[in-house]
Amino acid sequence: FPVYGVTHKQDSIVIRAETPPVPGDYYLIVEENNFPGWKANADGIPLQTQAAQYYRDFLIGDRGFIAVKMPAGARTYTFWFEPPGFLLGIIVTLATVVLIGAYLFSAKFPTASDDAQT
């Protein structure tokens, strides 16, 4: 099937492709390691990523490259990588910064009850 263009950046891939006019199941396979965290869409519609491996022909399996089932017609497919736990890592980091800031602020400016105890 025709592929019109590929743009590959460090954490994203954009491919313009079209399925053949013959009805059937078609897969777009990207030769990128299928690590957890790869996401995909076709013209903004989310797609389920799958693993594909090469053994005499491409097989949908549990490791290898990234594959998506292609909807009919010409589409722009976008793949991007979001590491698992990335959002949780940001939240934990921000919470830690806030807690350290609050501790340092309270140590620098003692309260009136702290002055009464000395």
Disulfide bonds with the S-S distance in Angstrom:
none
